Amino acid sequence: MMSWLSELWGRDTAVVEPATLRDAARLAQLHGAAFHRGWGEGEFEAMLSERNTLVHRLRSGRKIIGFAVSRMAADEAEILSIAVAASHRGRGLSRNLLLTHLGHLAGHGVCTVFLEVEENNQPARRLYERAGFAIAGRRERYYREANGEQLNALLMRRDLS
Protein backbone atom coordinates (compact mmCIF):
# COMPACT_ATOMS: atom_id res chain seq x y z
CA MET A 1 0.00 0.00 0.00
CA MET A 2 2.82 2.43 0.82
CA SER A 3 4.34 2.11 -2.65
CA TRP A 4 0.90 2.72 -4.15
CA LEU A 5 0.55 5.89 -2.03
CA SER A 6 4.05 7.02 -2.99
CA GLU A 7 3.20 6.58 -6.65
CA LEU A 8 -0.10 8.37 -6.19
CA TRP A 9 1.53 11.39 -4.56
CA GLY A 10 4.69 11.14 -6.66
CA ARG A 11 7.03 11.54 -3.70
CA ASP A 12 8.59 9.76 -0.78
CA THR A 13 6.50 9.45 2.33
CA ALA A 14 8.56 10.87 5.17
CA VAL A 15 7.74 10.67 8.86
CA VAL A 16 8.48 13.26 11.55
CA GLU A 17 9.09 11.63 14.93
CA PRO A 18 11.01 12.23 18.17
CA ALA A 19 14.76 11.66 17.81
CA THR A 20 16.60 9.36 20.21
CA LEU A 21 20.16 9.19 21.55
CA ARG A 22 20.90 6.50 18.94
CA ASP A 23 20.31 9.17 16.25
CA ALA A 24 23.08 11.52 17.48
CA ALA A 25 25.75 10.41 14.98
CA ARG A 26 23.41 10.72 11.97
CA LEU A 27 22.08 14.10 13.15
CA ALA A 28 25.67 15.36 13.51
CA GLN A 29 26.43 14.09 10.00
CA LEU A 30 23.41 15.91 8.55
CA HIS A 31 24.26 19.11 10.45
CA GLY A 32 27.87 19.03 9.26
CA ALA A 33 26.75 18.65 5.65
CA ALA A 34 24.28 21.54 5.93
CA PHE A 35 26.23 24.12 7.92
CA HIS A 36 29.72 25.63 7.93
CA ARG A 37 30.26 24.83 11.61
CA GLY A 38 28.65 21.48 12.20
CA TRP A 39 27.69 20.22 15.62
CA GLY A 40 29.37 17.05 16.81
CA GLU A 41 27.79 13.82 17.98
CA GLY A 42 28.46 14.79 21.61
CA GLU A 43 26.58 18.06 21.18
CA PHE A 44 23.55 16.19 19.82
CA GLU A 45 23.79 13.63 22.64
CA ALA A 46 23.73 16.49 25.17
CA MET A 47 20.73 18.15 23.50
CA LEU A 48 18.86 14.85 23.27
CA SER A 49 19.40 14.37 27.02
CA GLU A 50 18.13 17.81 28.06
CA ARG A 51 14.53 18.08 29.24
CA ASN A 52 14.11 21.57 27.77
CA THR A 53 15.25 20.58 24.28
CA LEU A 54 12.92 19.15 21.65
CA VAL A 55 14.50 17.18 18.79
CA HIS A 56 12.61 15.64 15.88
CA ARG A 57 14.00 13.52 13.10
CA LEU A 58 12.66 13.29 9.56
CA ARG A 59 12.77 9.69 8.39
CA SER A 60 12.23 8.22 4.93
CA GLY A 61 12.09 4.46 5.19
CA ARG A 62 14.88 3.55 7.59
CA LYS A 63 17.02 6.56 6.74
CA ILE A 64 17.08 9.77 8.77
CA ILE A 65 17.07 12.60 6.22
CA GLY A 66 16.49 15.64 8.41
CA PHE A 67 15.96 17.08 11.87
CA ALA A 68 14.69 20.04 13.86
CA VAL A 69 16.02 21.14 17.26
CA SER A 70 14.50 23.69 19.63
CA ARG A 71 15.26 24.81 23.16
CA MET A 72 12.32 25.75 25.36
CA ALA A 73 12.22 28.22 28.27
CA ALA A 74 8.92 28.98 29.99
CA ASP A 75 6.41 29.70 27.18
CA GLU A 76 9.06 30.54 24.54
CA ALA A 77 11.28 28.45 22.32
CA GLU A 78 14.15 29.04 19.95
CA ILE A 79 14.66 26.86 16.90
CA LEU A 80 18.38 26.14 17.11
CA SER A 81 18.69 24.25 13.84
CA ILE A 82 16.68 22.60 11.11
CA ALA A 83 18.11 20.69 8.15
CA VAL A 84 17.11 18.28 5.40
CA ALA A 85 19.63 16.23 3.43
CA ALA A 86 20.53 17.93 0.13
CA SER A 87 19.29 14.89 -1.81
CA HIS A 88 15.78 15.35 -0.36
CA ARG A 89 15.37 19.13 -0.62
CA GLY A 90 12.78 20.82 -2.81
CA ARG A 91 9.99 18.35 -2.02
CA GLY A 92 8.21 20.22 0.77
CA LEU A 93 9.69 17.97 3.44
CA SER A 94 11.24 20.83 5.42
CA ARG A 95 7.84 22.53 5.62
CA ASN A 96 6.24 19.35 6.99
CA LEU A 97 9.13 18.95 9.45
CA LEU A 98 8.89 22.57 10.63
CA LEU A 99 5.09 22.63 11.00
CA THR A 100 5.04 19.31 12.86
CA HIS A 101 7.84 20.52 15.14
CA LEU A 102 5.92 23.75 15.83
CA GLY A 103 2.83 21.72 16.69
CA HIS A 104 4.80 19.74 19.27
CA LEU A 105 6.24 22.96 20.72
CA ALA A 106 2.68 24.29 21.12
CA GLY A 107 1.80 21.01 22.85
CA HIS A 108 4.57 21.74 25.36
CA GLY A 109 2.96 25.10 26.19
CA VAL A 110 5.17 27.23 23.94
CA CYS A 111 3.43 30.43 22.79
CA THR A 112 6.24 32.22 20.94
CA VAL A 113 9.02 30.78 18.77
CA PHE A 114 12.18 32.59 17.68
CA LEU A 115 14.94 31.69 15.24
CA GLU A 116 17.91 33.25 13.49
CA VAL A 117 18.53 32.85 9.79
CA GLU A 118 21.33 34.09 7.58
CA GLU A 119 20.00 37.14 5.75
CA ASN A 120 20.96 35.89 2.26
CA ASN A 121 19.57 32.35 2.76
CA GLN A 122 16.50 32.80 0.55
CA PRO A 123 15.23 29.18 0.67
CA ALA A 124 15.24 29.20 4.48
CA ARG A 125 13.68 32.65 4.67
CA ARG A 126 10.88 31.55 2.30
CA LEU A 127 10.28 28.44 4.43
CA TYR A 128 10.00 30.47 7.63
CA GLU A 129 7.88 33.24 6.10
CA ARG A 130 5.45 30.69 4.62
CA ALA A 131 5.23 29.07 8.08
CA GLY A 132 4.13 32.38 9.60
CA PHE A 133 7.42 33.79 10.90
CA ALA A 134 8.06 37.53 10.64
CA ILE A 135 11.31 39.49 10.90
CA ALA A 136 11.70 40.86 14.44
CA GLY A 137 15.26 42.17 14.26
CA ARG A 138 18.68 41.98 12.65
CA ARG A 139 22.13 41.04 13.94
CA GLU A 140 25.01 42.57 12.01
CA ARG A 141 27.91 40.28 11.07
CA TYR A 142 26.45 37.44 13.18
CA TYR A 143 27.60 34.52 11.01
CA ARG A 144 31.16 33.88 9.86
CA GLU A 145 31.76 31.97 6.63
CA ALA A 146 34.65 29.57 6.09
CA ASN A 147 36.43 32.29 4.07
CA GLY A 148 36.10 34.76 6.98
CA GLU A 149 33.26 36.76 5.43
CA GLN A 150 30.76 37.96 8.03
CA LEU A 151 27.05 37.76 7.24
CA ASN A 152 24.01 39.33 8.86
CA ALA A 153 21.35 37.32 10.67
CA LEU A 154 17.66 38.04 10.78
CA LEU A 155 15.82 37.33 14.01
CA MET A 156 12.38 35.92 13.21
CA ARG A 157 9.39 35.33 15.44
CA ARG A 158 6.10 33.47 15.31
CA ASP A 159 3.31 33.35 17.87
CA LEU A 160 1.72 29.91 18.21
CA SER A 161 -1.33 30.92 20.23
SEMAR-432101 format. One record per residue: residue number from 0; residue in three letters; x, y, z of N, C-alpha, C, CB in turn. Coordinates in Angstrom, 1 decimal. Glycine has a CB too. Layout:
REM SEMAR-432101
SITE     k     r     n_px     n_py     n_pz    ca_px    ca_py    ca_pz     c_px     c_py     c_pz    cb_px    cb_py    cb_pz
SITE   NUM   ALA        X        Y        Z        X        Y        Z        X        Y        Z        X        Y        Z
...
***
This chain:
REM SEMAR-432101
SITE     k     r     n_px     n_py     n_pz    ca_px    ca_py    ca_pz     c_px     c_py     c_pz    cb_px    cb_py    cb_pz
SITE     0   MET      0.8     -1.2      0.0      0.0      0.0      0.0      0.9      1.3      0.0     -0.9      0.0      1.2
SITE     1   MET      2.0      1.2      0.8      2.8      2.4      0.8      3.4      2.8     -0.6      4.0      2.2      1.8
SITE     2   SER      3.8      1.8     -1.3      4.3      2.1     -2.7      3.2      2.7     -3.5      5.0      0.8     -3.3
SITE     3   TRP      2.0      2.2     -3.4      0.9      2.7     -4.1      0.7      4.2     -3.8     -0.4      1.9     -3.9
SITE     4   LEU      0.7      4.5     -2.5      0.5      5.9     -2.0      1.7      6.8     -2.5      0.5      6.0     -0.5
SITE     5   SER      2.9      6.3     -2.5      4.0      7.0     -3.0      3.9      7.3     -4.5      5.4      6.3     -2.8
SITE     6   GLU      3.4      6.3     -5.2      3.2      6.6     -6.7      2.1      7.6     -6.9      2.9      5.3     -7.4
SITE     7   LEU      1.0      7.5     -6.1     -0.1      8.4     -6.2      0.3      9.8     -5.9     -1.2      8.0     -5.2
SITE     8   TRP      1.1     10.0     -4.9      1.5     11.4     -4.6      2.8     11.8     -5.3      1.8     11.5     -3.1
SITE     9   GLY      3.5     10.8     -5.9      4.7     11.1     -6.7      5.9     11.6     -5.8      4.4     12.2     -7.6
SITE    10   ARG      5.9     11.1     -4.6      7.0     11.5     -3.7      7.2     10.5     -2.6      6.8     12.9     -3.1
SITE    11   ASP      8.3     10.6     -1.9      8.6      9.8     -0.8      7.6     10.1      0.3     10.1      9.9     -0.3
SITE    12   THR      7.2      9.1      1.1      6.5      9.5      2.3      7.5      9.5      3.4      5.4      8.4      2.6
SITE    13   ALA      7.6     10.7      4.1      8.6     10.9      5.2      7.8     11.1      6.5      9.5     12.1      4.9
SITE    14   VAL      8.4     10.6      7.6      7.7     10.7      8.9      8.5     11.6      9.8      7.6      9.2      9.5
SITE    15   VAL      7.8     12.4     10.5      8.5     13.3     11.6      8.2     12.6     12.9      7.9     14.8     11.5
SITE    16   GLU      9.3     12.3     13.6      9.1     11.6     14.9     10.2     12.1     15.9      9.1     10.1     14.7
SITE    17   PRO     10.0     11.8     17.2     11.0     12.2     18.2     12.3     11.5     17.9     10.5     11.9     19.6
SITE    18   ALA     13.4     12.3     18.0     14.8     11.7     17.8     15.2     11.0     19.1     15.8     12.7     17.4
SITE    19   THR     16.1     10.1     19.0     16.6      9.4     20.2     18.1      9.5     20.3     16.2      7.9     20.2
SITE    20   LEU     18.7      9.1     21.4     20.2      9.2     21.5     20.9      8.4     20.5     20.6      8.6     22.9
SITE    21   ARG     20.3      7.3     20.0     20.9      6.5     18.9     21.0      7.3     17.6     20.1      5.2     18.7
SITE    22   ASP     20.3      8.4     17.5     20.3      9.2     16.3     21.4     10.2     16.2     19.0      9.9     16.1
SITE    23   ALA     22.1     10.4     17.3     23.1     11.5     17.5     24.1     11.6     16.4     23.8     11.4     18.8
SITE    24   ALA     24.7     10.4     16.0     25.8     10.4     15.0     25.2     10.9     13.6     26.4      9.0     14.9
SITE    25   ARG     24.0     10.4     13.3     23.4     10.7     12.0     23.0     12.2     12.0     22.2      9.8     11.7
SITE    26   LEU     22.5     12.7     13.1     22.1     14.1     13.2     23.3     15.0     13.0     21.4     14.4     14.5
SITE    27   ALA     24.4     14.6     13.6     25.7     15.4     13.5     26.2     15.3     12.1     26.8     14.8     14.4
SITE    28   GLN     26.0     14.2     11.4     26.4     14.1     10.0     25.6     15.0      9.1     26.3     12.6      9.5
SITE    29   LEU     24.3     15.0      9.3     23.4     15.9      8.5     23.7     17.4      8.8     21.9     15.6      8.9
SITE    30   HIS     24.0     17.7     10.1     24.3     19.1     10.5     25.6     19.5      9.8     24.3     19.3     12.0
SITE    31   GLY     26.6     18.7      9.8     27.9     19.0      9.3     27.8     19.2      7.8     28.9     17.9      9.6
SITE    32   ALA     26.9     18.5      7.1     26.8     18.7      5.6     26.0     19.9      5.3     26.0     17.4      5.1
SITE    33   ALA     25.1     20.4      6.2     24.3     21.5      5.9     24.9     22.9      6.4     23.0     21.3      6.6
SITE    34   PHE     25.8     22.9      7.3     26.2     24.1      7.9     27.7     24.2      8.0     25.7     24.3      9.3
SITE    35   HIS     28.3     25.4      7.9     29.7     25.6      7.9     30.3     25.1      9.2     30.0     27.1      7.8
SITE    36   ARG     29.7     25.4     10.4     30.3     24.8     11.6     29.3     23.8     12.1     30.5     26.0     12.7
SITE    37   GLY     29.6     22.6     11.8     28.6     21.5     12.2     28.8     21.2     13.7     28.9     20.2     11.4
SITE    38   TRP     27.7     20.7     14.2     27.7     20.2     15.6     28.1     18.8     15.6     26.3     20.4     16.3
SITE    39   GLY     28.9     18.4     16.7     29.4     17.0     16.8     28.3     16.1     17.4     30.6     17.0     17.6
SITE    40   GLU     28.7     14.8     17.4     27.8     13.8     18.0     27.5     14.1     19.5     28.4     12.4     17.8
SITE    41   GLY     28.6     14.5     20.2     28.5     14.8     21.6     27.5     15.9     21.9     29.8     15.1     22.2
SITE    42   GLU     27.5     16.9     21.0     26.6     18.1     21.2     25.1     17.6     21.0     26.9     19.2     20.2
SITE    43   PHE     24.9     16.7     20.0     23.6     16.2     19.8     23.2     15.3     21.0     23.4     15.4     18.5
SITE    44   GLU     24.1     14.5     21.5     23.8     13.6     22.6     23.4     14.5     23.8     25.0     12.8     23.0
SITE    45   ALA     24.1     15.6     24.1     23.7     16.5     25.2     22.3     17.1     25.0     24.8     17.6     25.3
SITE    46   MET     22.0     17.6     23.8     20.7     18.2     23.5     19.6     17.1     23.7     20.7     18.8     22.1
SITE    47   LEU     19.9     15.9     23.2     18.9     14.9     23.3     18.6     14.4     24.7     19.3     13.6     22.4
SITE    48   SER     19.5     14.7     25.6     19.4     14.4     27.0     18.8     15.5     27.9     20.8     14.0     27.6
SITE    49   GLU     18.7     16.7     27.3     18.1     17.8     28.1     16.6     17.8     28.0     18.7     19.1     27.5
SITE    50   ARG     16.0     18.1     29.2     14.5     18.1     29.2     13.9     19.3     28.5     14.1     18.1     30.7
SITE    51   ASN     14.7     20.4     28.4     14.1     21.6     27.8     14.4     21.7     26.3     14.6     22.8     28.5
SITE    52   THR     14.9     20.6     25.7     15.3     20.6     24.3     14.3     19.6     23.6     16.8     20.2     24.1
SITE    53   LEU     13.8     20.0     22.5     12.9     19.1     21.7     13.6     18.9     20.3     11.5     19.8     21.4
SITE    54   VAL     13.8     17.6     20.0     14.5     17.2     18.8     13.6     16.2     18.0     15.9     16.5     19.1
SITE    55   HIS     13.3     16.5     16.8     12.6     15.6     15.9     13.5     15.2     14.7     11.3     16.3     15.3
SITE    56   ARG     13.3     14.0     14.3     14.0     13.5     13.1     13.0     13.4     12.0     14.8     12.2     13.4
SITE    57   LEU     13.5     13.5     10.8     12.7     13.3      9.6     13.2     12.0      8.9     12.7     14.5      8.5
SITE    58   ARG     12.3     11.0      8.8     12.8      9.7      8.4     12.0      9.3      7.1     12.6      8.6      9.5
SITE    59   SER     12.8      8.8      6.2     12.2      8.2      4.9     12.7      6.8      4.9     12.7      9.0      3.6
SITE    60   GLY     11.7      5.9      5.0     12.1      4.5      5.2     12.9      4.3      6.5     12.9      4.0      4.0
SITE    61   ARG     14.0      3.7      6.4     14.9      3.6      7.6     15.9      4.7      7.7     15.6      2.2      7.6
SITE    62   LYS     16.0      5.6      6.8     17.0      6.6      6.7     16.6      7.9      7.3     17.5      6.8      5.3
SITE    63   ILE     17.4      8.4      8.2     17.1      9.8      8.8     17.6     10.8      7.8     17.7     10.0     10.2
SITE    64   ILE     16.7     11.7      7.3     17.1     12.6      6.2     17.0     14.1      6.7     16.2     12.4      5.0
SITE    65   GLY     16.6     14.3      7.9     16.5     15.6      8.4     16.2     15.7      9.9     15.4     16.4      7.7
SITE    66   PHE     16.2     16.9     10.4     16.0     17.1     11.9     15.6     18.5     12.2     17.2     16.7     12.7
SITE    67   ALA     15.0     18.7     13.3     14.7     20.0     13.9     15.0     20.0     15.3     13.2     20.5     13.6
SITE    68   VAL     15.6     21.1     15.8     16.0     21.1     17.3     15.6     22.5     17.8     17.6     20.9     17.5
SITE    69   SER     14.9     22.5     18.9     14.5     23.7     19.6     14.8     23.6     21.1     13.0     24.0     19.4
SITE    70   ARG     15.1     24.7     21.7     15.3     24.8     23.2     14.1     25.6     23.7     16.7     25.4     23.5
SITE    71   MET     13.5     25.1     24.8     12.3     25.8     25.4     12.7     26.4     26.7     11.2     24.7     25.5
SITE    72   ALA     12.1     27.5     27.0     12.2     28.2     28.3     10.9     28.9     28.6     13.4     29.3     28.3
SITE    73   ALA     10.3     28.5     29.6      8.9     29.0     30.0      8.0     28.8     28.8      9.0     30.5     30.4
SITE    74   ASP      7.4     29.9     28.3      6.4     29.7     27.2      7.0     30.1     25.8      5.1     30.5     27.5
SITE    75   GLU      8.4     30.2     25.8      9.1     30.5     24.5     10.0     29.4     24.1      9.8     31.9     24.7
SITE    76   ALA     10.3     29.4     22.8     11.3     28.5     22.3     12.1     29.1     21.2     10.6     27.2     21.8
SITE    77   GLU     13.3     28.6     21.0     14.1     29.0     19.9     14.5     27.8     19.1     15.4     29.7     20.5
SITE    78   ILE     14.2     27.9     17.8     14.7     26.9     16.9     16.2     27.1     16.7     13.9     26.9     15.5
SITE    79   LEU     16.9     26.1     17.2     18.4     26.1     17.1     18.9     25.7     15.7     19.0     25.3     18.2
SITE    80   SER     18.2     24.7     15.1     18.7     24.3     13.8     17.6     23.4     13.2     20.0     23.4     14.0
SITE    81   ILE     17.6     23.5     11.9     16.7     22.6     11.1     17.4     22.3      9.8     15.2     23.3     10.9
SITE    82   ALA     17.4     21.1      9.4     18.1     20.7      8.2     17.5     19.5      7.5     19.6     20.4      8.4
SITE    83   VAL     17.5     19.4      6.2     17.1     18.3      5.4     18.3     17.9      4.5     15.8     18.6      4.6
SITE    84   ALA     18.6     16.7      4.3     19.6     16.2      3.4     19.5     16.8      2.0     19.7     14.7      3.3
SITE    85   ALA     20.6     17.3      1.4     20.5     17.9      0.1     19.8     17.1     -0.9     21.9     18.2     -0.4
SITE    86   SER     19.9     15.8     -0.8     19.3     14.9     -1.8     17.8     14.8     -1.7     19.8     13.5     -1.7
SITE    87   HIS     17.2     15.4     -0.6     15.8     15.3     -0.4     15.1     16.7     -0.3     15.5     14.6      0.9
SITE    88   ARG     15.9     17.8     -0.7     15.4     19.1     -0.6     14.5     19.4     -1.8     16.5     20.2     -0.6
SITE    89   GLY     13.6     20.4     -1.7     12.8     20.8     -2.8     11.5     20.0     -3.0     13.5     20.8     -4.1
SITE    90   ARG     11.2     19.2     -1.9     10.0     18.4     -2.0      8.9     18.7     -1.0     10.4     16.9     -1.8
SITE    91   GLY      9.2     19.8     -0.3      8.2     20.2      0.8      8.4     19.5      2.1      6.8     20.0      0.3
SITE    92   LEU      9.5     18.7      2.2      9.7     18.0      3.4     10.1     18.9      4.6     10.8     16.9      3.2
SITE    93   SER     10.8     19.9      4.3     11.2     20.8      5.4     10.0     21.6      6.0     12.3     21.9      4.9
SITE    94   ARG      9.1     21.9      5.1      7.8     22.5      5.6      7.1     21.6      6.5      6.9     23.0      4.4
SITE    95   ASN      6.9     20.3      6.2      6.2     19.4      7.0      7.0     19.2      8.3      6.1     18.0      6.2
SITE    96   LEU      8.3     19.1      8.3      9.1     19.0      9.5      8.9     20.1     10.4     10.6     18.8      9.1
SITE    97   LEU      9.0     21.3      9.8      8.9     22.6     10.6      7.5     22.7     11.3      9.2     23.8      9.8
SITE    98   LEU      6.4     22.5     10.5      5.1     22.6     11.0      4.8     21.6     12.0      4.1     22.5      9.9
SITE    99   THR      5.2     20.4     11.9      5.0     19.3     12.9      5.8     19.7     14.1      5.5     17.9     12.3
SITE   100   HIS      7.0     20.1     14.0      7.8     20.5     15.1      7.2     21.7     15.9      9.3     21.0     14.7
SITE   101   LEU      6.6     22.6     15.2      5.9     23.8     15.8      4.7     23.3     16.6      5.5     24.8     14.8
SITE   102   GLY      4.0     22.3     16.0      2.8     21.7     16.7      3.2     21.1     18.0      2.1     20.7     15.8
SITE   103   HIS      4.3     20.4     18.0      4.8     19.7     19.3      5.2     20.8     20.3      6.0     18.8     19.0
SITE   104   LEU      5.9     21.9     19.8      6.2     23.0     20.7      5.0     23.5     21.4      7.0     24.1     20.0
SITE   105   ALA      3.9     23.8     20.6      2.7     24.3     21.1      2.1     23.3     22.2      1.6     24.5     20.0
SITE   106   GLY      2.3     22.0     21.9      1.8     21.0     22.8      2.6     21.0     24.2      1.9     19.6     22.2
SITE   107   HIS      3.8     21.6     24.1      4.6     21.7     25.4      4.3     23.1     26.0      6.1     21.6     25.0
SITE   108   GLY      3.3     23.8     25.6      3.0     25.1     26.2      3.7     26.3     25.6      3.2     25.0     27.6
SITE   109   VAL      4.4     26.1     24.5      5.2     27.2     23.9      4.2     28.1     23.2      6.3     26.7     23.0
SITE   110   CYS      4.3     29.4     23.5      3.4     30.4     22.8      4.2     31.2     21.7      2.9     31.4     23.8
SITE   111   THR      5.5     31.4     21.9      6.2     32.2     20.9      7.5     31.5     20.6      6.6     33.6     21.5
SITE   112   VAL      7.8     31.5     19.3      9.0     30.8     18.8      9.9     31.8     18.1      8.7     29.6     17.8
SITE   113   PHE     11.2     31.7     18.3     12.2     32.6     17.7     13.2     31.7     16.9     12.9     33.5     18.7
SITE   114   LEU     13.8     32.3     16.0     14.9     31.7     15.2     15.8     32.8     14.6     14.4     30.7     14.2
SITE   115   GLU     17.0     32.4     14.2     17.9     33.3     13.5     18.2     32.6     12.2     19.2     33.6     14.3
SITE   116   VAL     18.2     33.4     11.1     18.5     32.8      9.8     19.5     33.8      9.1     17.2     32.6      9.0
SITE   117   GLU     20.4     33.3      8.3     21.3     34.1      7.6     20.5     34.9      6.6     22.4     33.2      6.9
SITE   118   GLU     20.8     36.2      6.5     20.0     37.1      5.8     19.9     36.8      4.3     20.6     38.5      5.9
SITE   119   ASN     20.9     36.2      3.7     21.0     35.9      2.3     20.5     34.5      2.0     22.3     36.0      1.7
SITE   120   ASN     20.0     33.7      3.0     19.6     32.3      2.8     18.1     32.4      2.3     19.8     31.5      4.1
SITE   121   GLN     17.9     32.6      1.1     16.5     32.8      0.5     15.6     31.6      0.7     16.5     33.2     -0.9
SITE   122   PRO     16.1     30.3      0.5     15.2     29.2      0.7     14.7     29.1      2.1     16.0     27.9      0.3
SITE   123   ALA     15.6     29.3      3.1     15.2     29.2      4.5     14.3     30.3      4.8     16.5     29.2      5.4
SITE   124   ARG     14.6     31.5      4.4     13.7     32.7      4.7     12.3     32.4      4.1     14.3     34.0      4.1
SITE   125   ARG     12.2     31.9      2.9     10.9     31.6      2.3     10.1     30.5      3.2     11.0     31.0      0.9
SITE   126   LEU     10.9     29.5      3.6     10.3     28.4      4.4      9.7     29.1      5.7     11.3     27.4      4.8
SITE   127   TYR     10.5     29.9      6.4     10.0     30.5      7.6      8.9     31.5      7.4     11.2     31.2      8.3
SITE   128   GLU      8.9     32.3      6.4      7.9     33.2      6.1      6.6     32.5      5.8      8.3     34.2      5.0
SITE   129   ARG      6.6     31.5      5.0      5.4     30.7      4.6      4.9     30.0      5.8      5.8     29.7      3.5
SITE   130   ALA      5.7     29.7      6.8      5.2     29.1      8.1      4.8     30.1      9.1      6.4     28.2      8.7
SITE   131   GLY      4.7     31.4      8.7      4.1     32.4      9.6      5.1     33.2     10.4      3.2     31.7     10.5
SITE   132   PHE      6.4     33.0     10.2      7.4     33.8     10.9      7.6     35.2     10.3      8.8     33.1     10.9
SITE   133   ALA      7.8     36.2     11.1      8.1     37.5     10.6      9.4     38.0     11.2      6.9     38.5     11.1
SITE   134   ILE     10.0     38.9     10.5     11.3     39.5     10.9     11.1     40.4     12.1     12.0     40.3      9.7
SITE   135   ALA     11.8     40.1     13.2     11.7     40.9     14.4     13.0     41.7     14.8     11.4     39.9     15.6
SITE   136   GLY     14.0     41.4     14.0     15.3     42.2     14.3     16.4     41.7     13.3     15.7     42.0     15.7
SITE   137   ARG     17.5     42.3     13.5     18.7     42.0     12.7     20.0     42.0     13.5     18.8     43.0     11.5
SITE   138   ARG     20.8     41.1     13.2     22.1     41.0     13.9     23.2     41.2     12.9     22.3     39.7     14.8
SITE   139   GLU     23.9     42.3     13.0     25.0     42.6     12.0     26.2     41.6     12.2     25.5     44.0     12.1
SITE   140   ARG     26.7     41.1     11.1     27.9     40.3     11.1     27.8     39.1     12.1     29.1     41.1     11.4
SITE   141   TYR     26.7     38.5     12.2     26.5     37.4     13.2     27.1     36.1     12.8     24.9     37.2     13.4
SITE   142   TYR     27.0     35.8     11.5     27.6     34.5     11.0     28.9     34.8     10.4     26.6     33.8     10.0
SITE   143   ARG     29.9     33.8     10.5     31.2     33.9      9.9     31.3     32.7      8.9     32.3     33.9     10.9
SITE   144   GLU     31.6     33.0      7.7     31.8     32.0      6.6     33.1     31.4      6.7     31.6     32.6      5.2
SITE   145   ALA     33.3     30.2      6.1     34.6     29.6      6.1     35.8     30.5      5.6     34.6     28.3      5.2
SITE   146   ASN     35.4     31.4      4.6     36.4     32.3      4.1     36.6     33.6      4.9     36.0     32.7      2.7
SITE   147   GLY     36.0     33.6      6.1     36.1     34.8      7.0     35.1     35.8      6.8     37.4     35.4      6.8
SITE   148   GLU     34.3     35.8      5.7     33.3     36.8      5.4     32.2     36.7      6.5     32.6     36.5      4.0
SITE   149   GLN     31.8     37.9      7.0     30.8     38.0      8.0     29.4     38.3      7.4     31.2     39.0      9.1
SITE   150   LEU     28.4     37.6      7.8     27.0     37.8      7.2     26.1     38.1      8.3     26.6     36.5      6.5
SITE   151   ASN     25.0     38.9      7.9     24.0     39.3      8.9     23.0     38.2      9.1     23.3     40.6      8.3
SITE   152   ALA     22.4     38.3     10.3     21.4     37.3     10.7     20.1     38.1     10.9     21.7     36.5     12.0
SITE   153   LEU     19.0     37.5     10.5     17.7     38.0     10.8     17.1     37.2     11.9     16.7     38.0      9.5
SITE   154   LEU     16.5     38.0     12.9     15.8     37.3     14.0     14.4     37.3     13.6     16.0     38.1     15.4
SITE   155   MET     13.8     36.1     13.6     12.4     35.9     13.2     11.6     35.4     14.4     12.3     35.0     12.0
SITE   156   ARG     10.3     35.7     14.3      9.4     35.3     15.4      8.1     34.8     14.9      9.2     36.5     16.4
SITE   157   ARG      7.5     33.9     15.6      6.1     33.5     15.3      5.4     33.2     16.6      6.1     32.2     14.4
SITE   158   ASP      4.2     33.7     16.7      3.3     33.3     17.9      2.5     32.1     17.5      2.4     34.5     18.3
SITE   159   LEU      2.4     31.2     18.5      1.7     29.9     18.2      0.3     30.0     18.7      2.4     28.7     18.9
SITE   160   SER      0.0     30.9     19.6     -1.3     30.9     20.2     -2.3     31.8     19.5     -1.3     31.4     21.7
***
